[in-house]
Amino acid sequence: MNGSAAEREVLIIIDPQIDFCPGGALAVPGGDEIVPTVNRLARDFPHVILTQDWHPPGHRSFASAHPGRRAFEIIEVDYGAQTLWPDHCVQGTKGAAF
């Protein structure tokens, strides 16, 4: 293989989106506090990959897609137990943005 190990290093950042920060639809306490660290780390890697939670409106994992159900209830579906989430990271919305 050509290239040094350092040139092949990758930082993978999982779903750093607005809806997972305080005030977002599915906020993680202190979720925004990682942003400065992530930004600092990203400068030290030749490659940075960001994943994005990206749901269509009315996604079947959303409680709103199941009349009479509430967020965080668990229902049985064909593949097993499904937690019903509040609508979050909907395609094209501010909450889905980085």
Secondary structure, 3 states (H helix, E strand, C coil): CCCCCHHHCEEEECCCCHHHCCCCCCCCCCHHHHHHHHHHHHCCCCEEEECCCCECCCCCCEHHHCCCCCCCCEEEECCEEEECECCCCECCCHHHCC
